[in-house]
Amino acid sequence: MIGAMPNALSTTLSHVYPLGSAINAAGHLELGGCDTLELAKQFGTPAYIVSEDDLRARARAFMDGIRTRSLAADVLFASKAFPCTAVYRLLAEEGLACDVASGGELALALKGGFDPKRVYFHGNAKSLAELRFAMQAGVGHIVLDSLDDLTRTEQTAAELDLTQEVLLRITPDVRGDTHAAISTGQADSKFGFGMAEAPQAIDQAAASEHLKLVGLHCHIGSQLLQLEPFQRAVTELAKLGEFDVYNLGGGLGVAYTEGQEPPSIADYLATLLDAANKELNARKILIEPGRALVANSTVTLYEVQTVKHNVSTWVGVDGGMSDNLRPMLYDAPYEVANAGRMNETGGEPVILAGKHCESGDVIARDVPLDDPQPGDILVTPATGAYGYAMANNYNGVPRPPVIFVSGGNPRVVVRRETYDDLSARDV
Ligand SMILES: Cc1ncc(COP(=O)(O)O)c(C=O)c1O
């Protein structure tokens, strides 16, 4: 849910679908004014279809929401969620700053038009080459994750004869209710400085000739559907002293299925900034949403290839774990609909199976579909976050294109991979 915001787009479909999506007179799913069956015909399947208006609306909900509460606050796009040049470009245009977690994401952010000064470079195991690249590119802030990371960042800054602004990532021992693989705030985490070690790291960074410590960062986990853990993390950070800048991370959850009701962006911002105002005497508050910015902007279109009845009904489509790893990694649930028969409700529960050679390659279980047939175009909504980002070539399957839609116009921003691309790096 976006919550109250100016120029809100509405949708006639559930909140899982991008804002502005609708069912047209033919009963087809329409996104950004484009008929998804036409898109499937024109661009093939599988395909990621991104509603540009939805992305902009969510970016504005974050930017306007935070700026009305604090002029000095800033929103960073956690670009690991959708590291696609066109998405970087759109969010840079909307005035966001950017969080990158590798040299590759930094290269994409720069290509997408982000001012390096507005980039924050994260990572628990940054290489020296990545640190050099970041500093030579003029990255505004590096987020330090361990004493070794601190020392290596300091040495690299000395080597390049510069002073690098840094934040320290703190692991506050706050656990939100989410899948273990995306929980990061617990004491025994691979990320950040524990509360016991933090004072030493603060002293060391503050004393450094080549580092300028401006503040603290924390990110307690992802797909969090309750706000209370965010407040607890702020309380923990406050115990470490006063700093100019606090980056409170990302993590706001989204709706993947109709029954999920995550907090609105407005409620999330209100809770976070109230806690920060009460407990931190900060000059600047940063947040870095990934999923909540991009997940619901996008749907994936698939074509049904086969339908079989082996105890369950198995509907096999032309994609799967190569375009959406989340069901395999986190048992993540998705909804499925027949994009050409959106008015149909009910149908027997089926298993939506991917095309890959793994029994676990299942996109969704027990989803109702009314008489699915080979050739039908199916849609899974809410695939904008960590879908494209984790896409792979298992079984030599070329990765899908990314297509932006707006005002009735489709625009390919990433083309489909070809078989030649699969051997393009061979020497
Ligand atoms: C440091 C950091 N910030 C922000 C994010 C974005 O999280 P989300 O997509 O849940 O908003 C992540 C996700 O892993 C992260 O590790």
The ligand as an ORCA input file, in Angstrom:
! r2SCAN-3c Opt
* xyz 0 1
  C      21.957     -2.656      3.478
  C      20.638     -2.834      2.830
  N      19.863     -1.762      2.638
  C      18.666     -1.864      2.025
  C      18.196     -3.076      1.566
  C      16.872     -3.120      0.875
  O      15.976     -3.887      1.548
  P      14.454     -3.959      1.058
  O      14.478     -4.379     -0.353
  O      13.845     -4.948      1.952
  O      13.888     -2.585      1.240
  C      18.963     -4.225      1.766
  C      18.468     -5.535      1.309
  O      19.062     -6.546      1.387
  C      20.226     -4.100      2.415
  O      21.003     -5.161      2.605
*
